[in-house]
Amino acid sequence: MQTKSSVHLPAPAEVVDPLRLLTQRVIIALAILVLTALLVYVDRDGYNDNSDGSVDLLDAFYYTTVSLSTTGYGDITPASDTARLVNIVIITPLRVLFLIVLIGTTLETLTTRSREQVRLNRWRKKLRDHTVVIGYGVKGRSAVNTMLANGMATEKLVVVDPDPAAIAEANEQGLVAVMGDATRTEVLRRAGVPTASRIVITTARDDASVLATLTCRQLNQTANIVVSVREADNLALVRQGGANEVVTSSDAVGRILGLATVSPALGHVLEDLTTSGVGLEVAERLVSPREEGKQPRQISDLVVAVVRDGDELPFHSPAIGHLVRGDRLIVIRPSEEYPWARREDAHEAPAAEEPEDPADRPPGGV
């Protein structure tokens, strides 16, 4: 079992290949070496070689190597004023540049670590009212994709999973990920569970889901916790652990399979409703000003429930009456906007607009 956790931030927009960067620095270093050797060779008459008195091309490269590396044996020295002036004005700056290139890899490593630490500290300071997704398997990825499709920003999502492959996949999607066991308090603290507003638990095992739910509720008393369990027998246990909503995956899939067997058309509709961005979708939105005072059946979207003062009222409930300001509608509507199916949450209708007459609705409207 993993005892330590680590935060993995998504890669920045521009990532430099380390091998390419190292190759560029080696080429620059060799260019500086050759340039300096040529300068020494051109002015070879101004240098004194203690061994034979003359400086050839090999001696020029030898002097350049020991000079740029600051070894400086002193066996070849600039004797004339011109050679010394060239050393002061040109070779010394080249020597400094050469050293910078040589230690550039170490400096780049330190800079990268410092930059990552700065990014991590900045991320932790902004970590408020976010969503933590525990478990990035099939259900976790689907939950994340659904939230992103409904307008949630990637910066507001944090993934927790013990699998390095899942962490890498989350980073590729632009998500911050914490690698570790989600039943451990340390891991959940790193993911910002104490300051999260929503927590989604989709672990592979029900016992892990129960323990993760208990730990999350202990760290955060106000977050909305949604848990997926495989067996319906564990539903009550997870609710007692602090879950606000529990989805029984095996029962839900079994029910869809049964309905699809009885009625293939019904199976297609249910599959459509559970697929984001295609065909129909189920959405929650605020009632618009021009819809106030109407009945649910007069709305362009198909209203299946109304949320009023925290209570969920089905569409047939007589308690709904007419829609009022502040109501939230649970609707079925097309995933794409059409002229005959206007998305009220995407357009702000004028408050003074007259209520729409149902008789004026185009044919085919709900």
Secondary structure, DSSP 8 states (H G I E B T S, - for coil): -----EEE----S----HHHHHHHHHHHHHHHHHHHHHHHHHTGGGEEETTTS---HHHHHHHHHHHHTT---SSEEE-SHHHHHHIIIIIHHHHHHHHHHHTHHHHHHHHHHHHHHHHHHHHHHT--S-EEEE--SHHHHHHHHHHHHTT--GGGEEEEES-HHHHHHHHHTT-EEEES-TTSHHHHHHTTGGG-SEEEE--SSHHHHHHHHHHHHHH-SSSEEEEEES-GGGHHHHHHTT-SEEEEHHHHHHHHHHHHHH-HHHHHHHHHHTSTTSSEEEEEEE--GGGTT--GGGSSSEEEEEEETTEEEETT-TTT-S--TT-EEEEEEESS-BTTB--GGGS---TT-----GGGS-TT--
